[in-house]
Amino acid sequence: MPRDHKMKCPECGSTLKKVEVNVAGAENKVLSYQCDKCDYFEFEQISSQRVISELRETPLKIKQKIVKLSQDRLGIYLNNNLVRSLNLKKGEEIYVSVPDKKHIILELED
């Protein structure tokens, strides 16, 4: 993407603004293009990949299956080791972030 080229929102045609986004657990930031008028946003691919690579270097990676909860809802079970190491309790709330179409980030409340 050229630096001086102004990107237009595909939804409303307004000029998108560049915003650097912090991602929990990563030192690198992701470049995002955001529309102030209609809330459309997209992430720039190179910076997104850099952050994803950084986050992949974490020591724990568990393969999980997606399960059907009810009608149109899906979910995952959390492994006992993960629950125990993070001291998770039933009913606690978490924040879910989607940095791109292949990744989900879960963040615990303070």
C-alpha positions as CSV (number, residue, x, y, z in Angstrom):
1,M,0.0,0.0,0.0
2,P,1.6,3.3,-1.0
3,R,2.1,5.7,1.9
4,D,0.6,8.8,0.3
5,H,-2.4,7.0,-1.2
6,K,-5.6,7.8,0.7
7,M,-7.7,4.7,1.1
8,K,-11.4,5.0,0.7
9,C,-14.0,3.1,2.8
10,P,-15.6,0.3,0.7
11,E,-18.8,0.8,2.7
12,C,-19.4,4.6,2.6
13,G,-16.6,6.1,0.5
14,S,-15.0,8.2,3.3
15,T,-11.3,8.4,3.7
16,L,-9.9,5.7,6.1
17,K,-7.6,6.8,8.8
18,K,-4.4,4.9,9.7
19,V,-4.3,3.7,13.4
20,E,-1.6,1.6,15.1
21,V,-3.3,-1.0,17.3
22,N,-1.8,-2.6,20.3
23,V,-2.3,-6.4,20.6
24,A,-2.2,-8.0,24.0
25,G,1.0,-10.1,24.4
26,A,2.8,-8.5,21.4
27,E,5.4,-5.8,21.3
28,N,4.7,-5.1,17.6
29,K,1.7,-3.0,16.6
30,V,-0.8,-3.8,13.8
31,L,-1.6,-1.1,11.3
32,S,-5.4,-0.7,10.9
33,Y,-7.4,1.4,8.5
34,Q,-10.6,2.7,10.1
35,C,-13.6,4.7,9.0
36,D,-14.9,7.2,11.5
37,K,-18.3,7.5,9.8
38,C,-19.5,3.8,9.5
39,D,-17.1,1.9,11.8
40,Y,-15.6,-0.1,9.0
41,F,-12.0,-1.3,9.6
42,E,-9.4,-3.6,8.1
43,F,-5.9,-4.7,9.2
44,E,-2.8,-4.2,7.1
45,Q,-1.5,-7.7,6.2
46,I,2.3,-7.3,6.8
47,S,2.0,-5.9,10.3
48,S,-0.7,-8.4,11.2
49,Q,1.5,-11.3,10.1
50,R,4.4,-9.9,12.1
51,V,2.3,-9.8,15.3
52,I,0.9,-13.2,14.7
53,S,4.4,-14.6,14.3
54,E,5.4,-12.9,17.5
55,L,2.4,-14.4,19.3
56,R,3.1,-17.9,17.9
57,E,6.3,-18.0,19.9
58,T,4.4,-18.5,23.1
59,P,5.3,-21.7,25.1
60,L,1.8,-23.3,25.1
61,K,-0.2,-24.4,22.1
62,I,-3.1,-26.8,22.5
63,K,-5.2,-28.3,19.6
64,Q,-8.9,-28.0,20.3
65,K,-12.0,-29.1,18.5
66,I,-14.9,-26.7,17.9
67,V,-18.2,-28.1,19.4
68,K,-21.8,-27.3,18.7
69,L,-23.4,-25.7,21.8
70,S,-27.0,-25.0,20.6
71,Q,-28.7,-24.1,17.3
72,D,-26.3,-21.5,15.8
73,R,-23.7,-21.3,18.6
74,L,-20.3,-22.9,18.6
75,G,-17.7,-23.2,21.4
76,I,-14.5,-24.8,22.6
77,Y,-13.7,-26.7,25.8
78,L,-10.7,-25.4,27.8
79,N,-8.1,-28.1,28.7
80,N,-7.8,-28.7,32.5
81,N,-4.1,-27.7,32.4
82,L,-5.0,-24.4,30.9
83,V,-7.8,-23.8,33.4
84,R,-5.6,-24.7,36.3
85,S,-2.6,-22.6,35.1
86,L,-4.7,-19.5,34.5
87,N,-6.8,-20.1,37.6
88,L,-10.0,-19.8,35.6
89,K,-13.4,-19.9,37.3
90,K,-16.9,-20.5,35.9
91,G,-18.7,-17.3,35.1
92,E,-15.6,-15.2,34.7
93,E,-15.6,-12.8,31.7
94,I,-13.0,-12.7,29.0
95,Y,-12.3,-10.3,26.1
96,V,-12.2,-11.8,22.5
97,S,-10.2,-10.0,19.8
98,V,-10.0,-11.0,16.1
99,P,-6.8,-9.7,14.6
100,D,-7.5,-11.4,11.2
101,K,-9.6,-14.2,9.7
102,K,-7.4,-17.0,11.0
103,H,-6.8,-15.9,14.6
104,I,-8.7,-15.3,17.9
105,I,-7.1,-13.8,21.0
106,L,-8.7,-14.3,24.4
107,E,-7.8,-11.9,27.2
108,L,-8.6,-12.3,30.9
109,E,-10.1,-9.5,32.9
110,D,-7.8,-7.9,35.5
